[in-house]
Amino acid sequence: MKKFYYYAELNDNDVCIRIVSSTNKIVGSSKHIEIPEYNETVRYKKWLGDQWSPESYEPDVDTVIQDEINQLKESNGILIRENLELKLALADLAETYETKLTELQLALAELAERGE
């Protein structure tokens, strides 16, 4: 059975914005603080370097909505790029298909002329 590692993911103000889990250790990230177990009580608490603040720093609704909009814009940009890459790959395949089809038709025409 795989071991899960749990991390408090920090924003730029060192406030935990979400709890993430991974089967791999996250090494070298100052934005991920390992926690012993899944624990939502540290969410919206500030990491003080060796402990969590007693105060909660919950974002206002506008901030949450804006963060979600930004994430959706980023995801949309990625999907647009991937779609373009797929279209280009499809165009390459179509060109290769047309080239091969033409070569095959020419070869068949030559065979027909020879009477084979």
C-alpha positions in Angstrom: 0.0 0.0 0.0 1.4 3.4 -1.0 2.1 6.0 1.6 0.4 9.3 1.2 2.1 12.6 2.2 0.0 15.5 3.1 0.9 19.2 2.6 -0.5 22.5 3.4 -0.1 24.6 0.2 0.7 28.2 1.0 -0.1 31.4 -0.9 2.3 34.3 -1.3 1.4 35.5 2.2 2.2 32.1 3.8 -1.4 31.3 4.4 -2.6 27.8 3.8 -5.0 27.9 0.9 -5.6 24.1 0.4 -4.5 20.7 1.6 -2.9 18.5 -1.0 -1.9 14.8 -0.9 0.7 13.0 -2.9 2.3 9.6 -3.1 5.6 11.3 -3.6 7.4 13.6 -1.2 7.4 17.3 -2.3 11.0 18.4 -1.9 12.5 21.9 -2.1 9.2 23.8 -2.2 8.7 26.7 0.2 5.0 26.7 -0.7 4.3 23.2 0.7 4.5 22.4 4.4 4.3 18.7 5.2 1.6 17.9 7.8 1.3 14.5 9.5 -2.2 13.8 8.3 -5.0 15.3 6.3 -6.1 18.2 8.5 -8.4 21.0 7.3 -7.9 22.9 10.6 -4.7 24.5 9.2 -6.6 25.8 6.2 -6.5 29.7 6.1 -4.0 29.7 8.9 -0.6 31.4 8.5 2.6 29.4 8.6 4.9 31.2 11.0 8.0 29.1 10.2 7.5 26.5 13.0 3.8 26.6 13.8 0.4 27.8 12.6 -1.1 31.1 13.6 -4.1 31.0 15.9 -5.9 33.5 13.6 -7.7 32.5 10.5 -7.2 34.4 7.2 -10.2 33.3 5.2 -10.4 35.1 1.9 -13.5 37.2 1.0 -15.9 35.8 -1.6 -14.6 38.2 -4.3 -11.0 36.9 -3.8 -12.2 33.2 -4.1 -14.2 33.9 -7.2 -11.3 35.9 -8.8 -8.9 33.0 -8.0 -11.2 30.5 -9.6 -11.6 32.8 -12.7 -7.8 33.0 -13.0 -7.5 29.2 -12.7 -10.2 28.8 -15.4 -8.4 31.3 -17.7 -5.1 29.4 -17.2 -6.8 26.0 -17.9 -8.5 27.5 -21.0 -5.2 28.8 -22.3 -3.7 25.3 -21.9 -6.6 23.7 -23.7 -6.4 26.2 -26.6 -2.7 25.4 -27.0 -3.3 21.7 -26.9 -6.1 22.0 -29.4 -3.9 23.9 -31.8 -1.2 21.3 -31.4 -3.7 18.6 -32.2 -4.9 20.5 -35.3 -1.4 20.8 -36.5 -0.7 17.1 -36.0 -3.9 16.3 -37.8 -3.0 18.5 -40.7 0.4 16.8 -40.9 -1.3 13.4 -40.9 -3.7 14.4 -43.6 -0.8 15.7 -45.8 1.1 12.4 -45.3 -2.0 10.5 -46.2 -2.6 12.5 -49.4 1.1 12.0 -50.4 1.0 8.3 -49.8 -2.4 7.9 -51.6 -1.0 9.8 -54.6 2.1 7.6 -54.7 -0.1 4.5 -54.5 -2.3 5.7 -57.3 0.7 6.4 -59.5 2.1 2.9 -58.8 -1.2 1.3 -59.6 -1.4 3.3 -62.9 2.1 2.1 -63.8 1.1 -1.5 -63.1 -2.1 -1.1 -65.2 -0.1 0.3 -68.1 2.3 -2.6 -68.1 -0.7 -5.0 -68.0 0.2 -6.5 -64.7 
